[in-house]
Amino acid sequence: MGASEENSALFPIFVFTIMALPLVPYTIVKILNTFSKKAMTIHCQCSVCSRSGKYRKSIFKRISNFSTCSNLTLVLLWIVMAVLIYYIKHTSHEVKVFEPFSILGLEHGASDSDIKKAYRRLSIQYHPDKNPDPEAHDYFVEYISKAYQALTDPVSRENFEKYGHPDGRQGLQMGIALPPFLLNIDGASGGILLLGIVGVCILLPLVLAVIYLSRSAKYTGNYVMHQTLSAYYYFMKPSLAPSKVLGVFIKAAEFMEIPVRRSDGEPLQKLFMLVRSELNLDLKNIRQEQAKFWKQHPALVKAELLIQAQLTRESKALTPALLRDFRRMLELSPRLLEELVKMALLPRTAQGHGWLRPAIGVVELSQNIIQAVPLSARKVAGGSSEGVAPFLQLPHFSEAIVKKIARKKVRTFQELRDMTLEDRVELLTQVAGLSSTETKDVEIVLEMMPSLTVDITCETEGEEGIQEGDIVTMHVWITLKRGSGLVAALPHAPYYPFFKEENFWLLLADPVSNDVWISQKVSFMDEAVAITAASKAIQELKEVSGASLKETNAAVREAVERVKSGSRLVMGKFQAPGEGNYNLTAFCLCDSWIGCDKKTNLKIKILKRSRAGTRTGALSEEGAGMEEGIEEEEQEEEDEYDDYESEYSEDEEDEKDSKRNGVVPAAGAAAAAAESSDNE
C-alpha cells in the first residue's frame, strides 16, 4: 500500500516533467521572437487607413490578435503546469530517515535507562491498549517499537549501525508513476494499462494520420482545394482577357462551399442593382441579360456579387450574414489568385512557355480587389493605358477629381507622381479642391507606393554570344524605392479588411506570341531570406565560372549590400529557341498597387548553331550575340504592346466580333460548361 501511495505521488511529477520539457523552450523562443520584432511602422499612416481600424491597437484588437489557437493553448498548458506545481507542493511528503533517538525524543548517546523511560512514556501515549486510534497503533508499531528494538536488541542495533534500519538491508523499490486507479483495480489493472498503451501508441497516431491524409487529399500545400485547381486549369485559356478573369476566379471550390441561404435572396437583389453596371450586361437586352445572370448556379451568383461589392466599395449594403461570407471570400482571395497566376504560367506550349495575357489579367484583378477599384476604371481614357484606376486608389480621390486635374494636363498617374511636391500640393488644393489634411493623406500614400527599377541580362555561361539550343541564364536585379525610405511595407488598402503583404511577379515574356519564358514570385518583406538566396546564387555562379575565392567573396559582399539597399536578385534558366531576333519584355507586376508595374525591353539575338560546335565566326557583324539595351518605357508602344495596354477596350470589340460570327467567347463557354455540369 505504501508503494502504491508513493507511485501515486510520483505521477504528477512525471506529468509535470513531460510537459515542461517541450513547453519551457517553446515559450522562451516565442517570447524572444516577440521582442526581436522590429518596432518600425510599415503600414500606411493616412487618416483613411486609421479610420478603417485595421491597424488600430485597441485593447480588443490586442486581445483578438493574442487569441490565436497557439497562444491560447500555450496559456492553458501553463495553467495546468501551475496546478501541478500547487498539487505537488501540498501533497508530496519528504522522505524521512529512520532516526530511533529522535523518534524516542532522546539525544544521541542516551543511556539504557533513559531509553526504557522514554519507551514507557510513549507506550502510555500510543500503545493500542491505551489509545484506540488506528494511526496511534500504526505509529507505535512502525516507529516506537522499532526504535526501541534498534537501541536495545543487539542484533537490531548492529543492523541499524550497519544499514541504517533495524531490519537490516532494505531492498531497492521500483514503481510506476501512475495514479492508483490504474493499479489498484482488482484484476483489471492489466487491461486498463493495455488499453492505455493501445490508445496512446496506436489509436492516437492512427487518428492523426487519418486527419492529415484526409486534409492533404482535399487541399494542396498552399491550402487551396484540389477541386479549385482542376476548375482553374479547365477554364484557363490563352486569350483570356482581364475582364473575363473574374468569371474564372469565382469558380473556386472554396466559394462554392459558402452556403447560399434563403435569407440572402433579397439582399443580393439589392446588391445586384448597386453593381449592375459592372457586370458586363448588354444594356440593349437588359431583361434577358438579368434573367441569364440569375439562372447561373446560386453560389456563382453570390460569389460574383460579393466580389463586385468589394470592387465598388458597396460592402456597407450587406447584411451581417452576407458580411461574414464577404470577409471569408476576401480572406481566401490572395491565395486563390496566386494559384490562378501559377495556373496561367503553367507550361502549356511545346517550348514549355506559359500564357502572358491571362497572367497579367489575374494580377490586375488582385490589384483591383486589394485597392477596391472597379474593373471598368481600367478602360483606356484620357491618354492613360490604365484609365483612372490608379487615381482611385488614392484617398479622397474620385472620377470628378481626376477630370479636374486632367484639365491641367495631368492625365496619367505617372505624371502626378513625377510632379514636385509644391506643384502637386498646389494642384490638389486649388484645382482638385482637397483640404490640407486630405492633401497630406495623398502625399503619405504616394510616399508608400513603390518605384521599381529592373536590370536584366541574359547570357550563356562561359561562352560568347547565344546560340540556338544553349542553356541561357537570366540575371535580374529588381530595385525598389519609396519616398518614405522603407523597403518592406504593407500597401495602402483601407477597404481590404486583412493584412496583405506586397508581392511581385517577374515575367520574362514575348508579348507578340503571348508566351512567358520565365516567371518567378518576388517579395521584399524578408531581407534575411533574400540575403541568403542572393549569396548562395552568386557563390554558385562564381564557382562554376572558376573565379578565385577572393573574387567570390567580393561578389557575395556586393550582392549582400545591394539586397540591404532594397534590391532582390532573380535568376532563371531557359533553353534558347531557334535562330532569330527576339524582342522580349520583362514585366514586374505588383499584386497590391495599381500603376506601379514596370516593363523593361530586352532584345536577344539567337545565333545559328555552329557545325563543329565551335562558336567562332558565328557572330554577326553587329558584334554581341545579345543586345542588352534595356529601354525604360516612358510612352506607349504602338505595335508590340497594344495588346497589353488596351485589353479592356479590346474585350468589347472581341465580343462584338464573336457575336457577329456566331462564336461563343471563352468566358461564355466556361459559364455554359459550368451550367451544364451543375444541371447534371
Secondary structure, DSSP 8 states (H G I E B T S, - for coil): -HHHHHHHHHHHHHHHHHHHHHHHHHHHHHHHHHHHS-----S--SHHHHHHTSS---HHHHHHHH--HHHHHHHHHHHHHHHHHHHHHHH--------HHHHHT--TT--HHHHHHHHHHHHHHH-TTT---HHHHHHIIIIIHHHHHHHHSHHHHHHHHHHSSTT------------GGGTSSTTTHHHHHHHHHHIIIIIHHHHHHHHHHHHHHHB-TTS-BHHHHHHHHHH--TT--HHHHHHHHTT-HHHHTS---GGGHHHHHHHHHHHGGGS---GGGHHHHHHHHHTS-HHHHHHHHHHHHHHTT-GGGS-HHHHHHHHHHHHHHHHHHHHHHHHHTS--STT--EEHHHHHHHHHHHHHHHHT--GGGGS-BTTBTTTTHHHHTSTT--HHHHHHHHTTT--SHHHHHHS-HHHHHHIIIIIS---HHHHHHHHHHHHHS-EEEEEEEEE-TTSSS-BTT-EEEEEEEEEEE-TT--SS-----TTS-S-----EEEEEEETTTTEEEEEEEE-SS-HHHHHHHHHHHHHHHHHHHT--HHHHHHHHHHHHHHHHTTEEEEEEEEE--SSEEEEEEEEEEESS-SS--EEEEEEEEEB---TTS--TT-S-TT--SEEEEEEE--S--SSTTHHHHTHHHHHHHHHHHHHHHT---HHHHHHHHHHHHHH-
